[in-house]
Amino acid sequence: MSDPTRIQIPAEIRNEGIRAFAEEWAGVTEPDRIELVSAADDARLLGEALAAGELLPAGKGRYYARSHPKDTARSEERTVVATSDPADHGRYNNWQPASEVKPFITERMRGASRGKTMYVVPYLMAPPGTPLAAYAAGVELTDDRTVVLQMIRMARVGLEHFDGLADPDFFVRGVQVTGDPDSLRHGTPEDARLFATIADERTILHYGSAYGGNALLGKIAHGLRQASYDGHTSGKFLAEQFLLLGIHDLDTGVTTHVCGGFPSASGKTNLAMTLPPDALGERYRVDFYGDDIAWIWIDDDGRLRAINPENGAFGVAKDTNENTNPTAMDAIAEGSGTIFTNTAYNHLTGEVWWEGLTPEPPAALDGWLDWTGAPITDRGPDEQGAPWAHPNSRFTIPLAQIPNLAADAADPAGVVIDAIIFGGRTRDREPLIRAIDDLTVGVYDGLTLGAEATFAAEGVDGQLRYDPMSMLPFFSYSEGRYAQHWLTLLGQLTDLPVFAHVNWFQRDPEDGHYLWPGYRENLRALNWLMRYRAGDAHGHTTPVGVIPTVEELDLAGLDIAAEDLDRLLRIDTKRWIEEAQHRQEHLQGLPDVPREIWDAHQTLSTALTAQAASADNEHP
């Protein structure tokens, strides 16, 4: 058994705050040794992980990891936000009192790292020198080497990132302890896992997982939950689950920037990594900044700016291929340093495969193992249709591997935001794009963002699952106060970005085909939005926003039926009146909703009712 009183803190750690933090938790978790790591240790740690069987080779310069079969996704029901203020309790944030949570999870962690190494991972969730650098510093203590390797890909890792901080003791303190996966009783009433962000102490304590968002504490727990809380309490910034991209006009030399939120399975990563359609490739270039998180603030000139705090991408493998996301396929090529997790794996060739990579699985089955490590050839007749890869299988890559990474992606000043978009997945009601010029209406639209439920299974025909601002799993204080923070902060702007709502998923009600081709063609809608903001396009006004005319959309090289275009560019007032009622019920379930948001909702409802009455009068 290790003796915590004899564990040596690495001498290189001269920051007294980090030393005291490591010492305190070493006394709790009782590892056998402590090791300080930085990005420079990547090659050595990869070699150690390969030698230990924690990673397997997946081609030149690529690696494969297989997590415990019950540890394959974020576990929102085991994730809580804890503070000392009950006013932080929201509808979605699983708030609990810090005075109860912290001692409870500390006892779970006691002695749980015996026989293991505690890795000290200092990191920065921002480009060095950014105005938000004070909120970006963190230290994660982890007892899992694969977690360290993924953190090196997702953040800027190294003690040197603390050197320029005004207060080197002001950092997020995170502890991730894996525990014994076989004894955690996943999914039962006795489930021992717990993932807590103690936001008012800037402390993150995660017990019972070594998977992704549960274990890479800089990513979601710090980059979203904690940063959102910090942004609110400081009054200085927003931390959102937003993509960030740039559109560069090669003719004019002007680059515009778009950020925005999309619920799960609504096309966020594909849009973040998109390329221009072939017909527009000589006119436009799309620059990638980030696919998951944006930190947003107001600069000294009153403009809205944003950075991607991450230094890597943690992408879903399923359905990623040369057609849906060629950028990602280039990024994960051999030599990229990619770590694949829970895909299928061929132990003879080192190949990986997932559903959607190719139309059919590999025909030659020799050597292929599914995501659990079971040979495909051992499957019985009733298992032939089972997935080879886990639906949430992932790839982790450094941003530097993304081929269209913006040249200024690491600029500490960030980029000026021209548009904020929200996008859900709906088969009707939502047009291709609708622009919103008013701040309150834009925030209202984000707060009522949703994607269509699986109506056959849910029994709610076409009703949306609301995901406010695409932040539903990441709120750290009440949703109404969150909306007020948006209104207060952006109300200080001298130049307000245009808001918009996009929807690539409208379907024909008769045969079900998608009306819009999506993927790279989506740039056409964003280009219209930029022209609208510049005053070069005007669209037509509806109760839900301004919609393009057919003539204003650049459709060069795109073959699309006129009747499909017509449906994409109009609204169904009856369906919108139904939607307004659903929105009212949704907002009534949120605490502290500002009066301005309710006024925006009432204005929308009144306008829709008036339009419906006008239509009835025209067609009695």
N, C-alpha and C positions, 0 to 999 in steps of 0.2 A: 504493500500500500504506500502511496506517495505521502510525503510529509510536507504539507503546504508551507510550513514555517521555513523549509530549506529550499524552496523553489527560488531560483535566481532570476531576477528581472534583468533582461539584456542590458548591458552597460550602455549601448548606443541610445537607449531611451533616456534622454536627459530632461525631457519635458516632465515636470513634476506631476502635472495633472494626469498624464498618460501613465506614468509609473504608479501613482496611487490607485488609478482605475484598474490596471492590470493586477496589482497586488491584492486589492480588495476581492476581485472576482476569482483570482487563483485560490484564495482562501475559501471561497464558496464551492467552486467546481472541482478543485483538487487535481489539476492535470499533473502529469509526470514532469513536464518541462514547458518552458515558454520560449517562443521564437518570434522575433520581429521580422516582418516581411515587407518587401517593396516590389515594384514592377520588375526590377532587375533580377529578382529571384525566380522569374517565370520559368526559364529553361530548366533550372535545377529542380524546381517543384514538379514540373512535368515529368522529368526523368524519375523522380521518386514515386510519383503516382503511377507511372507505367510499371515500374518494378514491383510495386505493391499490388498491382491488379486493380487499382481504383479507376484507372483509365485504360483504354485499349486503343491501339493505333487504328486510325480510320483513313488511311492514305497518307501521303507525304504532308507533314505539318498539320494534321487534323487528328482529333481525338474523340473517343466515344466513352460516355459515362452511362451507367444504368443505376437508377435510384431504387430504393426499396419499393416493392410493388404497391405499397399503401401510401407512398410518399411521392406523389406525382403531380400535385397541383397546389396552388394557394388554398388555404382552408379558411374561408371567411367566417364560418361559424365558430372557429376557435381563435379568431383575431379580435382583439379589443383595443379601444382607446381608453386610457385611464388618466384622470386628472383629479385635482382636489376641488374642482368647481362643478357642481351638478348642472350649471347652466350650459356646460359643454355637451350635455346629453342631446344627441340628435336622433332622428328616426333610424339612420342606417349605421351609425358608428360603433354600435355595441359598447357604449360608454359604461365604465365601472369606476368606483372610487379607487384612487391610487393607493390609499391607505390599506385597502384589502388586497389589491392585485399584486403589489410589489412583494410583500412577505410571502404570499402564496406561491408565486413563481420562483422566488429565491429558494424556497424549500424544495421545489421540484428539481432545481439545478444542483442542489447540494451533493457534492461528491460524484456528479454525473460525468465528469471528464477524466476520471481515474484511468490510468493506462494510456492516456492520449497526450498529444501536444496541444497546448493553447497557442494559437497563432494570433499575434497582435497585428492588425491590418489598419494602419492609418491611411485615410483617403480624403479626397476632396471631390464633392459633387458639384463641380463647376470648373470652368476654365480659370486658371490662376489669375488673380488680379481683378476679377469681376466685382462690381459694387456689392454683390451678394455673397462674397467669399466668406464673410463672418458666419453665415448660416450654413455653409457648405462643408465645413470641416467635420470629420467624424472618425471614430476609432471603433472597429469591430473586433471583438474577441470571438474566435471560432475554434471549434475542435475538429474541423473537417477540412482536409487539404483541398478537396475538389471545390469547396466553397471559396477558398482563397484564390484558386486559379480562375474561377468565374468572376470574382470581385476584381481581379487584376484586369480582366477584359471589360468590365462594366464601369469602373471608376478610375480616377487618377490616384494610384496607390503609392505611398512612400512618405516617410517622415519629413522629407524636404518640403512637402506642401504646407507644413505648419510654419515654416520659417518666416513667411511674410505676413502672418496674421497679427492684427492689432492686439488681440487677446488670445494667446495660444492655449488658454485653459477653457475657452468657450468653444466646446465641440460636443457633438452628439456622441453619447456613450452607448454602444450596442454590444450585447452579449448573445451569441447564438450557440446553444448547446444541443447536440443532436439527440442524445439519449439513446435508449435501446429500442429500435423500431419494432421489434417483435413483441415488446411488452407494453406498448403504449395504448393498446385497445382502441385503435382508430375507429371512429364512427359509432362508438357505443356510449351509453350514458357515463361510463367511467373513463372516457377519452382523456389521457393525461397531457396531451399537447396544449400549449397555450402560447399565443403570440401577442405581446403587449407593447404598445407605444405609450409610454408614460410622458405625455406631451409636455406638461408644464415643468417636468424635470429634465427634458431633452434626453431621455433614457429609453432605450429599446431593449426588451428582454424577450427572446424567442426560444422556446423549448419544444423539442420533439420533431424537428424536421431538418433535413439538409437540402431541401429542394428550393430552387429558384427564389421566388418572391418571399417565401418563408424564411430564407436563409441569407440571401444577399441583402443585408440590412440597409445598405446605402441606396438601394433601388427604390423600393416602394415605401418601406417604413420611414426612412429618412427623406428620400426625394419627393414623396407625396404627402404622407400623413403628417410627419413632423414639420416639414417645410411649410405646408399649408397652415399649420398652427402658428409657426413662427411668423409667417407672412401676415397673419391676422393680428397677432399680439403686437407686432412691431408697427403694423400699419403700412409696411413698405412694399409688399410684393404679393404675388399670387404664385402658387405651385399647382400645376394642373396636369392631368393625364391628357396631354395635347401632343399632336404631331407638330413639326415645324419644317417648312420647306420654302425654297426660293424659286421664283420664276424669272428667268433672265431673258429679256428680249434682245436678240442678237442684232436686230436692226437699229434699235434706239440706244442700246447699252444700259437700259434701265432694269434694275432687279426689284421685284416686289416680293413681299414675304407674307406667308399665310400660316396661321396656326389654328388648331381646332381639335375638338373632342368628338369621338365616335364610340358608341357602345360596342361591346364585344361582337365580332363577326359582322361589322359594318364597313370594313374595308380600310381601316386606318393605316395599317402598315403598308399595304399595297399602294395607297395614295402617297404616303410619305416617301416611298422609294420609287415613285413612278418616273417614267421617261415620257417625252413628248410622243404623240402618235407620229408615224412615219411621215404623214403628209405635212406635219408642222415642224419636223426635225431641223429644217434649215433656218427656221425663224426663232425657235425657242430652245432653251436649255433649262432643265429642272435640277436644282441643287438640293441635296439632302442635308438636313441639319439634325433631325431627330424623329423617331417614330413613336415615342411613348410619353415623354415628360417635357414640359416647358416651365421655366421660371420666368415670371413676367413682372416688370417694374416700369416706373415712369422716369425718364431721364431729365436732366436739368432744363431741357428745352420743352418739356411737357409732352414728349412723344412716348408711345408705348414701345418698350423693347423686350426682347426675350432671348434666352439661351436654352440650350439643351444641357441639363446638368450631368447627363450620363456621358460616359466615354466609350460606350459599346451598345450593342443591340442584342436583346434576348428575344428572338423571334420564334413564333409558332411554325413548326416545320410543315404540318398538315396543309396540303393543297398549294404549297410553294413549289413553283416550277418555272420553266423558261417563258411560259405564256403569262402567268399571273404575276410573277415578280422576277424578271430577269436580273434586276439589280442585286437582289438577295442571292441569286444563284451564282453570280460573279463573285460576290463577297465571301461566300463559303467554299470557294474552290480550294484545291490542294495548295498547301503552303500558307493558308490564311490564319492558322492558329485556332480555327473553330473547334469548339467543344460541342458535340451533339449529345443530347440526353434523351433516352427512352425512345429512339427510333428503332427500327429493325437493324440488325447488324450481321454481317457475314464474317464469322471468325476465321475463315480461310483466306479471304481476299481483303478484308478491312473495309468493304463497301458498306454504305448505309442506305436505307430506303424508308420511305413513308408513303402513306396513302396520298395520292395526288401528285407525287413526284413524276410518275409515268402513268399512262392510262391503266396499265395492268402491272401486277407484281412481277419480279424477275421469274422467268420460266424455269431456269435451272435452280433447283432448291438446295443443292448441296452447300452446306456451311451456313445457311441462313437461320438466324435465331430471331424470335419475336422480341418485343421490348422487355419481356420478363426473363429472357435468356433461354426459353424453351425452343427446341428445334422445330422448324416449320414441318419437317418431314415426319415428325411424331404426331401430328394432328390427326384426330379421328374424323370420320365423315361429318359429324355435327359441328366441327370446329373450323371447317374449311373457309367459311366466310368471316371469321373473326379478324379484327385488324392485326396487322403485323406490328405497326408502331402505335404507341399510345396517342390518343387524339390530342393530347397536350404536349407531345414531344417537342423539343426545342433545339435551337442552335444559338450559341453565344459567340459573338465576334467583336473585336475592337472596331470602333468607328473608322479607323484608318483604312480598314479593308473595304469599305463601301466605295465603289468606283466613282459615283457622282457626289461624293462628300463635298460640301461647299468649301471653297478656299478659306473663308472666314468663319468656319464652324467653331473654331476655338478662340475667336476674338472675345476678350473679356468684356467688351462694350456691348456685345450682343448685336441683334439686328432690329431695325424698326419694323413693327408689325403693321401691315396695311389692311389685313382682313382677319377676322375671327370667324371660323365656320363650325357648324355642328352638323353631324350627319348620322341619321339612323337608317335602319333597314325596314322599309315599309312597301307593301305591294301596291298601295293606292294612296290617295289623299295628299302625300307630299310630292310636289313637282320636282323636276330635275334640280333646280336651284331657285331660291327666293332671297332677295337682298333685303336687309333691315338697316335703316339709317339711324334709329333711335337707340340710345344706350339702354334705357330701361326695358324696351321691347326685346333687345338683343339678350339681355340677362334673363328675362322672362322665358325667351325661347330656349336658352341653354338649360334653365331650371326645369323645363318640361320636355327635355330631350328624351327620346326613347326609341326602342327597336321593337318590331312586331313580335308578339308572343307566338309560339308554335301553336296556332289556334286549334289544330286537330287534337293536340294533346292537352292543351290548357282549357279548352272549352270556352274561350273568349275570342270570338271571331274578330280578328284584326286589331284587338286592343293592344296598346303598347305596354311593354315593361319599361317603366320610366327609370332613367339613369341620369340624374341631374348633372349636367356638364361632363358626363362620362366619368364622374367621380364617386359613384355610389359606394364602391368598396373602400374608398380612401378618405372619406370625411373624417376630420379630427375634432370638429366642433359643430354646432347645430347648423342645419342647412339654411335657415332663414338668416342667421348672422353671416353665414358665408355669402349669401346673395347680397346682403347689405355691404359687405367688404368689397365686392365687385363694384357696386354702384358708387361707393365712396371713393375708391381708388381711381377708377376710370373717369369719375366725375371731375378729376383734376386735370384731365388731358386738354391740351390746346389743339390736338389733331386726333379726332376719334377714328379708329379703324372702322371699316364697314363690317357689319355682321352679316352672316348668311347661313341658310340651312340647305344642305344638299342631300340628294337621295338618288343613288345609282340603281335602285332595286325595284322600280315599278314594274309590274307585270301586266300582261294582257289578261283581262278577266275571262276571256273565252278559252284560249289555248295555253295560257300561263307563261308564254315566252317573255324574256326581259325586254322592255322597250328601249333601253339604253345599253350600248355594248360595254360600257364600264372600262375599267383598267386604264390604259394610257389615254383613252378618249376623254377621260374625266377632266383633263387639262383644259378642254374647250370651255367647260362651264366656269372654271376658275379664271380663264382669260376674259370671259364676259364680265365677271365680277370686278376685275381690275379696270376694265374699260368703263364699267358703270361708276365705279368710285372716281375715276378721272373725269367723268362727265361726257365721255364719248359714246355711251350707250344709255338708254333711258328706260327701256322695258315698258311694262304696263302694270299699273298699281292694282293690287288686290287687298282684301282685308288681312292677308297673312304676309304681305311683303311685295316687293317688286319682282316680277318674273320676266325673263327675256322674251323678246319677240323672236320668231323664227329667223327673221332677216339679220338680227344682231348676233346670232351665234355663228362662229366660224366653223362651217361644216365641210370645208374643203377636204376632199378625199374620203368622206364618210358616207357610206351607203345606208340610209335609214329611211324607213317608210314614212310618208307624210302623215298618215294617221297616227303612227307611234309618236312622232314629234308633237303633233297637236295635243295628244293626251299628256305628254311629258311637261307641257308648258301651260297647263290650266289646272284649276283646282275644282274639286268636287265639294260644293258648298254644304250639301247635306252631310257628307262624311266629316267635314270640318266642324260642323255644329255638334255632331256626336263626339268628336275629339275634344272640343272645348269643355264638354261636360266631364269627360274623363280627366282632363287637366285640372278642373276645379276640385274633383275628388282627391287627386294627387296632391295638390297644393294644400288642401285642408289637412292632410296627414303630416305636413312638415311644420316644425316649430318655428316661431319667430319670423314668419314670412313678412317682408316689408310691405307697407301700404302701397308703395309705388308698383310693386309686382302685381298686387291684386287689382290695381287700377288698370295696368296693361292688360290683364286677363279680361276685365270687364269691357274694355274698349274693343278687344278682339271679338268677344261674344256678341256685343251689340252690332258691330259691323257685319258679322256673318249673318245674324238674324235679319238685318236690314237688306242685305244682298239677296237672301232667300226670298224675302217678301217681294222685292222688286222683280225677281224672276217669276214669281207666281203671278204677279200682276200682268207681266208681259205675256204669259202663257196660261191664261185661266182655264 
